[in-house]
Amino acid sequence: MARVANLAGADANANLVAAGANANLVAAGANANLAGAGANANLAGAGGNCKDFTRTRCPPLIRVRSASVGMIKPVVWLADLTGKVVCSTAMLRFVNLLFNCGNLYLLYLIICKLHSREKMRAASRRVLSALSLSTFPVLYFFNFLYYTDAGSTFFILFTYLMTLYGYHKASAFLDVCAVLFRQTNIIWVAFCTGTVVASKMDEAWKTEHAKKRDDKASAFQVPLSISEAKKVTHFLLDFLTSPGHMKAVLLVAWPYAAVGLGFLMFVVLNDGIVVGDRTSHEACLNFPQFFYFFSFALFFSLPTSLCYYRVLRFLQALKKQPLFFLSVTGVCLLLVWKFSYVHKYILADNHHFPFYVWKRLFQRHELVRFLLVPADVFTGWNFMDSIKSRSLFWSLAFLVCLLAATVPQKLLEFRYFIVPYLMYRLHMPLPSLPRLLVEFLLYTVVNAVTLYIFVNKTFHWPDSTATQRFMW
């Protein structure tokens, strides 16, 4: 299965075998099977040598990760430790713990920037919010394994922070680092570009309606009526065809465009986005992935996004606009019917929790996926209502990138939801202290349970003597 790495602590050797998503840690023997869709490499010291053409991570990733291990060498020297420690199992995992510390700090800085106007007990809420998000279960779990998620998330968060502060050249450079960790991170390069364009659109929208003295018009309204949708569409067409607006956007966003062009060249030369095993990573229009993400987001944001008044507002919206919600439900049913795909790994890889979600929920009966559509409509509405404080144009940019990050994926993999969820949660209004405490408690309980299962609930395959473990 996926990248399997046998790390002999004293030998400082790691063999990464690509093909799926499987992790096996045997603490006493300093042995770890590292999964993902990775690269086959022999890592000795700080070096790296790619050998397996079934890898799905870019070869530069091996160099980046090896360099990060090499950066720890001075610490090892100062601590008077042997050189073999540098590439031991513990030290390789320690790299991701360093990234996690960086993620905590970046989350705090982003929260401070996004919620700078929050006054009421804001300092403690910002700290607790960042601490809670740094323990987000799916990301937190992989901090203890030699996966790409911690480093990939670090560079995406760093990129977005630089975008928020207007340092677009630095952001574009960090974008390149993020893409080296995971090719699909190019989507979040587009997101950073989208936020820049959205801010310019917000300014133009406010200026236009200030001239018309249209007090009702707001860039923070989601158009639900035909007249409002026409107004927004007309504005978008005018903005995108205006030389003045396009010049203003390009003057700011050109560094991201340069990264995008470089990535386009890579896709052309590589004949696709996937490096290595293309058969297991084929793109498709798997629209139900969008609904899976909404359910995933609702579960992990229950303490901060759901409340009695929001449910009441949803019921009121149903009553006021029944035709709208009936149409949305019909479209969702059509998408589930015509665009549902099942990856071979979700049916065979029993290490991962999605395997059991699929087996015990969706495989119970062929009608289950259709019966869940009303719940999907609610989770989608709750998702949009949670970020309604953001402008319409920002929301459009985010939804387009969310679609690009989820729908083309044939495999239901919770790790693909890490960055979209963090972006969603970061842009929600800053929750109250009690809600944050409940969220932190929820994450702590989930983390404790998953780590306990991983360490203690082992199993064996009939055709293998290796110890197998459950994981996200």
N, C-alpha and C positions, 0 to 999 in steps of 0.2 A: 504494500500500500504506500501511498504518498512518500514524501521524503523520509526515509528511515535512516536515522543516524545512530551508529553505535559509538558512544563516547567512552573510551576507557580512560578514566580520570588520570592515571599515571602516565598513560601513553600519549596524551594530548593529540589523539587522532579522532577524526569524525568522518564517517561515510554517510553521505546524504543520498538516498535513493528516491527519485521522483516517481510519482504516479497516483497520488490520491490525497488523503488527509488523515493521518494516523499518528498518534503520539503514545509512546510507551516509555515510562520512566521507572527504572529499577534503582532505587536510591542506594541500596547496599552495594550494588555492583557498579555504581557510577555508570549506568547504562541508560541511554535514552533513544527512543525512536521518535524522530522529529518529522511531522507531517505537514502538509500544505500542498501545494502543487509546485514543488521547488526544484532545486538544482542538485545534481549529483556532483559532490565535490569532496576532495580530500583536503581537510584543513589541518595544517601542521604549523604550530606557532602562529604567526600572523599571516601566513601565506594562503593561497587558494588555487585550486586547479580543477576546473570544470571538466567533466568527462562524459556525462550522460546527456545525450541529445533528447531525452524525454523530459528534460527540465522545462518549467514554465515560468521561471523568473529570469530576468536578464542577467547575463554573466557579470556585468559590473556590480550587481548586488553582492556577489561573493566577495569582490574586492572591498566594497564599502563595509560589509560586516567584518571582514578580516582586519581592515584598518581600524575599526572600532575596538576590536580586541587588542590590536597592537598598541593603541593609545593607552591601554591600561598597564603596559609594560613598565613605565616609570614608577607607577604605584607599587608594582611588584618588587621592583629594585629597591625602592625606599623602605619597603616593609621587610626587606631581606628574605624574600621568598625565592624558591627555585624557579627557573624559567619554565619548567613543565606546568606550573600552576596557571600560566597565562592561557593555555588552551585546554584547561581541565573542564569537566562538565560544569562545575559550579561557576567558573569564570565566564564561560560562554553564556550561561543563563544570566549572569550578573550584568551583561551588556544590556539586556532588555529591562532589568530593574533600573538601570541608569536612565534609559529612555522613559520609563514610567515616571520617574522623578521629574524629568523634563516635561512630560505630559501634564503632570499636576500643576506645575508652575505656569505653563502655557494656558491651561484651562482657566486658571485664576486671572491671568492677564486679559484673556479674551472676555471673560465675564465682566471684569472691571470696565473694559472698553465698551461693551455692548449695553451695559446697565449702569452707565455713569450717572444717570439722572435719578437712580433709586436713592432715596435718602433714609428711609426708616430702617434703622438697624442694618444698614446695607453691608458694613464691613464683615460682620459675623456671617451673614447670609452668603456673601461672595466666597468666603473661605470655605464654609461648609459645602456650598454647591460645588466648588472645584474639587474638594476632597471626595465628595460623593461620586462625582463623575469619574474621578481617577480610579475608583473601585468598580466601575461599570463591569458587571460579571464576565461578559464575553471577552473584553479586552484584558481584564485583570487576570483571568485564567492563563492566557497565553504569554503574560509577562514572565512566567516561570519556565517557559520552554523557549527553545531557540527558533521562534517563528518570526516572520517579518512584520506582524501586526503592530507591535509596540513602536518600532522604528518608522514604519509607514505612517502611523497616526501622528507621531511626533512631527514629522516633516510637513504633513498636511496642516496640522494646527499652527505650526510656526509660519507656514506660508500664509495662512488666513490672517494671522495676527499682523504680519507685515502689510497685507492688503488693507486691513482696517486702519492702519496708521499711515497709509499712503506711500509706503516704501515699495514701489512696484518692481523695481529692478531687483532688489533683494528677494522679494517674493517670487519672482520668476526663477532666480537661481535656486531657491529652495524647492520650487516646483520640479526642477530637473532631478534633485535628490529624491523627491517623493516618487517620481516616475521610475527611477532606478530600483526602488524597492518593490514597486508593483505597477505594471504597465497601465492598469485601469485607473490609476490615480490621475491620469490625464483628464478625467471627468472633473476632478476638483480643481484643476487648472482652469477649466472652462467655468466652473462655479465662481472662482475668484474674478475672472473676467466679467461674468454675469453680474456680480455685485457692483463692479465699477460702472457697468452700463446702466444698471438699475438706479444707482445714485444719480447719474446724469439725467435719466428719465424722470426721476422724482423732482429734480430741480426744474426741468422743462415743464412738467405737468403743473407744478405750483405756480410758475411764472405765467403760464398760459391762462390758468383759471383765476389768477390774481387780476390779470388784465380784464377778464370778463366779469370779475366780481362774483364768481360762482362759489358761494360759500358751501354749497352742498357737495361739490366735487372734492374728492380726497383720494390721494394715492394709496390710502390705507383701507379702501373699500374693495371687497371682492364683488365683481359684477354678477348679480344673479338674474337681472332682468335683461331682456333683449336690447332695450335702449341703452343701458349702461355698457353692455358688451360691445355694442356698435361704437359707442363713444371711445372706449379704450382701444378697440381695433383701429379706428381711424387715427387716433393719436400715435399708436405704434407705427403705422405705415408712414405717417408724416415725419416722425422722428427718424426712422431708419432710412428715409429717402432724402433727408435734409443734409446737404454737404456740410453746413456749419456744425450740426450736432455730431455727425460722423467724424469730422476733424477733431472735435473736442474729445471724443471717445478714444480715437486712435492715438492722440498725443499722450494719453494716460495709459492705455491698455496695450501699447505696442510690445512691451516685454513679454506679455503673456502670448501675444500673437506669434512672437519669435519662437517661443517654446512649442506652441502648437504646430508651426511649420516644421520644426525639427522633428517632432513626433510623427508628423505626416510622412516625412522622408523615411523615417524608420519603418513605418507600416508598408510603404511602397517597396523598399528594399527587402524587407522581411516577408513580403507577400502576406501580410496579416499582422494582427496585434500579438498573437500567441507565439512564445518562444518555445520550441520543442514539440511536445505531445499535443497536436491539434485535435485529435479525435476525441479527447476527453474534455475539451474546452471549446465546443462549437457554439457560436452565438445563435440565438433564436428569439422570437417574440413571445416570451413567457410572461404575459401580462399578470397572471395571478401572483407573481413575485411581489408586485406592488401591494397586493392585499396582504400577503404574508408579512411584509414589512410593517404595514399599518398595525396589524395584530401584535407583532413583536414590540413596536414602539409603545402601544397602549399598555402592554403588560409591564414593561420596565419604567414607564412614566406614570403608572397608576397613582402613586402618592402625590405627584405634582401636577398632573394634567386633568384628572377626573374628579368631579365633585357633583353634588346633588343639583346645583344650579345649572351646570353644563348639560346634564342629562335632561333637565327641564327645558332648557333652551332648544335642545335637539327635538324634543317632542313638540314644542311650539312651532319650530321650523317645519316639521312634518305636516302639521295642521295647516300652516299658512301656504306652503308650497308643495302640495301632494303630487302634482304633475311632474315637478322638477325631480323629486326624489324617486318617483316611479320610473322616470326616464333613466336616471342614473342606475337604478337597480337593474333595469332591462339591459343596459349597456354592459354592466358588470357580469350578468348572467351569460351574455353573448361571448364576452372575453374568456370567461371560465370554460365555456363549452368549446370554443374554437381554438384557444391559445394556451391550453394546459399541456406542459411537457414534464416528463419524469426522467431524471438523469439516472443512469445505471448505478451510480454510487449510492443514491438515496435508497435504492432497493437492496444493496448488497453490503455496504460498509456499516456494520453494527457497532462500531466504536462511537459513533457520533449521535448526539441527542436528536438531530433532525430525522434520523432513521426511525426512531421510536415515535416521534410526533407523526410522521407520515404513516407508519404501520398501524398505529393505534387510533388515529383520527381519520385520515383521508382514505385509507384502505379498508375501513370498516364496511363502507358501501359506496357505490359509484355516485349516489345522490348527495353524499355528505358535502362535497365541494360546492354544490348548488344551494344546499340548505344554509350554508354559512355566509352566503352573499349578503343578506340583511345585516349581519354582524359586521361584514366588511364595509358596508356603507356607513355604519355608525363609527367604526374605527377611523375611516377616512375623514369623516366630518369632524370627529374629535381632534384629529391631527391638524386639520386646517384651522379649526377654531382656536387651538392652542397657540398658533403663531399669527393670529389675525392682527396683532399689534405691529407686525412688519408690513412694509409697503407691498402693494399688489405686484409691482415689478420685481421686487426682491423675491416674493413668493413664487412668481412665475419662473425665475431663474433657478430657484431651489428645486421646484418640482420637475423641471426639465432635466436637471442633473440627477435627481433622484430616480427618474425613469431610466436614464442612461446607465445608472449604477446597478439597477435591479433587474429590469425587464429582459435584457439580453442574456442573463445568466440562466442556464438550464438547470443548474444544481442549486437546491435549497441549502444554503450554507450561511449560518448565523454570523460568521466572521465578515461576510460581505456587508452586513448591516451596521458595523461598528461606526464608521465615519458618518453615514447618513443619520444615525441615531444621535450621535454627539452634536452634529450640526443642528438637528431639530431641538434637542434639549437645551443647547446653549442659547437659542433664539426665543425660547419661551420666556414670558415675564418671570422675573426672579421670584421663586416660591418663598413662602413664609418659612420661618424657622421650624415650626412643628412639622410641616410637610417635608422639609429637607431632612429632618431627623428620621422620619418614617422611611424616606427614600434610602437614606444611608443604612438604616437597619435592614430594609429589604435586600439591598445589594450584599450586605454582610452575611445575611442568612443564606442567600443563594450561593455566594462564594464558598462559604463553609461547607455547604452540602455537596457542591460539585467537586471541591478538592477532596472531601472525605470519600466520595464515590470513586474518584480517580485513584486515590492511594490504596483504598481498602477493598473495593469491589472489583477484583480482577477476574478474568476468565481466560479460557484457552480455546483455540481453534482445534478441531480434530486433526488437521494436517500440519500443525505447528506446535513446537514445544515452547515458543516464546510467550511470555505473559502479556495479555492484552488488557487494555484499560479503556474506560468510558471517558468521553470528553465532549466539549462543545463542538 
